[in-house]
Amino acid sequence: MANRYLHNVQGLFDTIAPNYDRMNNVISLGTHRHWRKQTMARIHLAPDAHALDLCCGTGDWTIAVAKTLQAPGEVIGFDFSAPMLGIAQKKVQQQHVADRVWLRRGNAMHLPFKDNTFDLVTIGFGLRNLPDKQRALAEIYRVLKPGAQLVCLETSQPDQPLIKPVWQWYFTKVVPLLGRLYAHQYQEYSYLQETTRHFASYQQLAHMFEQAGFQDVHYQRFNFGAAAAHFGTKAVK
């Protein structure tokens, strides 16, 4: 069942890849760039670090991490969608970070990396689309070095009484219509708003981090809770 789900989601992202960046800007009103910038400001990474950007999509966060590194530092952008990675590769060349970026295709729940490999793992707007999120967190924990950090930037749900109904209306009614208007992909964006609305709350996601073994778990919320960055550190034995 999980493999079929993953295959279907992969097909969806293959389909929306050409419009993905434009739709992200439209749906978030451009604020997703601010969220990522704010999150990056809280990441302290040595220039020669080895990082992994999971569910990297079209590579924006991969490139942001790469710009903080110097050889032999590197970041691997990892995604299951070949069309997404194709767009990411073009961006990597345009941003002149090809010497620090490797792009690989694969399954985030079965990472092809050795234990204790990375100084940082990032995952942006991808965890909610994985069928077994706890398995993915366990894999991330495995490949991180002791003392290294996971940073997860995700959509979330506002909990303020005045904001929450507006947010629900926007994602339930407006987002699919924007998908139809700007990308002619109503069904695809109907699915994406469902994953957003039903994803774990910021408190639940923090608990999921702790269940996976992460320590010093904390988060930063954006836009009244429309998104949140979660941070967790692998224990030092």
PELIN-V92161 format. One record per backbone hydrogen bond with DSSP energy under -0.5 kcal/mol. NH is the residue of the N-H (numbers start at 1). CO is the residue of the C=O. E is the energy in kcal/mol with one decimal. If there is no record, write none. Layout:
# PELIN-V92161
NH,CO,E / NH,CO,E
This chain:
# PELIN-V92161
5,1,-2.5 / 6,2,-2.7 / 7,3,-2.3 / 8,4,-2.3 / 9,5,-2.5 / 10,6,-2.6 / 11,7,-2.2 / 12,8,-1.9 / 13,9,-2.4 / 14,10,-2.5 / 15,11,-1.8 / 16,12,-2.2 / 17,13,-1.1 / 19,16,-1.3 / 20,16,-0.9 / 20,17,-1.1 / 23,19,-2.6 / 24,20,-2.3 / 25,21,-1.9 / 26,22,-2.1 / 27,23,-3.1 / 28,24,-2.1 / 29,25,-0.5 / 29,26,-0.6 / 30,25,-1.3 / 31,28,-1.9 / 33,30,-1.0 / 34,30,-0.6 / 35,31,-2.5 / 36,32,-2.1 / 37,33,-2.3 / 38,34,-2.7 / 39,35,-2.2 / 40,36,-2.8 / 41,37,-1.6 / 42,39,-1.5 / 43,40,-1.7 / 44,42,-0.5 / 45,43,-0.6 / 49,46,-2.0 / 51,49,-0.5 / 51,74,-2.5 / 52,120,-2.1 / 53,76,-3.2 / 54,52,-0.7 / 54,122,-3.1 / 55,78,-0.9 / 56,53,-0.5 / 56,78,-2.0 / 59,56,-2.3 / 63,59,-2.5 / 64,60,-2.0 / 65,61,-2.4 / 66,62,-2.4 / 67,63,-1.9 / 68,65,-1.8 / 69,66,-1.6 / 70,47,-3.1 / 73,70,-3.1 / 74,49,-2.0 / 75,100,-2.7 / 76,51,-2.3 / 77,75,-0.6 / 77,102,-3.0 / 78,53,-2.7 / 78,76,-0.6 / 79,104,-1.9 / 82,80,-0.7 / 85,81,-2.1 / 86,82,-2.2 / 87,83,-1.8 / 88,84,-2.4 / 89,85,-2.5 / 90,86,-1.4 / 91,87,-1.9 / 92,88,-2.6 / 93,89,-1.9 / 94,90,-2.2 / 95,91,-2.5 / 96,93,-1.0 / 97,92,-2.0 / 100,97,-2.2 / 101,97,-0.6 / 102,75,-2.1 / 104,77,-3.0 / 106,79,-1.6 / 108,106,-0.5 / 110,107,-1.8 / 113,111,-0.8 / 116,142,-2.4 / 116,144,-0.5 / 117,114,-0.5 / 117,143,-2.3 / 118,143,-2.6 / 119,50,-3.2 / 120,50,-0.9 / 121,149,-2.2 / 122,52,-2.8 / 123,151,-1.8 / 124,54,-0.8 / 125,123,-0.6 / 125,153,-3.4 / 129,126,-1.4 / 130,127,-1.6 / 136,132,-1.8 / 137,133,-2.3 / 138,134,-2.0 / 139,135,-2.2 / 140,136,-2.4 / 141,137,-2.5 / 142,138,-2.0 / 143,139,-2.0 / 144,140,-1.4 / 145,118,-2.8 / 147,234,-2.0 / 148,145,-2.4 / 149,119,-1.1 / 150,232,-3.1 / 151,121,-2.6 / 152,230,-2.7 / 153,123,-1.9 / 153,151,-0.5 / 154,152,-0.6 / 154,228,-2.4 / 156,226,-2.4 / 163,160,-0.8 / 164,160,-2.8 / 165,161,-0.6 / 167,163,-2.4 / 168,164,-2.6 / 169,165,-2.3 / 170,166,-2.4 / 171,167,-2.3 / 172,168,-2.4 / 173,169,-2.6 / 174,169,-1.1 / 174,170,-0.7 / 175,170,-2.3 / 177,173,-0.8 / 178,174,-2.5 / 179,175,-2.2 / 180,176,-1.9 / 181,177,-2.7 / 182,178,-2.9 / 183,178,-0.5 / 183,179,-1.4 / 184,180,-0.8 / 185,179,-2.2 / 189,185,-1.8 / 190,186,-1.8 / 191,187,-2.1 / 192,188,-1.9 / 193,189,-1.8 / 194,190,-1.4 / 195,191,-2.2 / 196,192,-1.7 / 197,193,-2.5 / 198,194,-2.1 / 199,195,-0.6 / 199,196,-0.6 / 205,201,-2.7 / 206,202,-1.7 / 207,203,-1.8 / 208,204,-2.2 / 209,205,-2.1 / 210,206,-1.9 / 211,207,-2.5 / 212,208,-1.6 / 213,210,-1.4 / 214,209,-2.1 / 215,233,-3.1 / 218,231,-1.9 / 220,229,-2.4 / 222,227,-2.8 / 225,222,-1.5 / 226,222,-1.1 / 226,223,-1.1 / 227,222,-1.4 / 228,154,-2.7 / 229,220,-3.0 / 230,152,-3.1 / 230,228,-0.5 / 231,218,-3.1 / 232,150,-2.1 / 233,215,-2.7 / 234,148,-2.8 / 237,235,-0.6
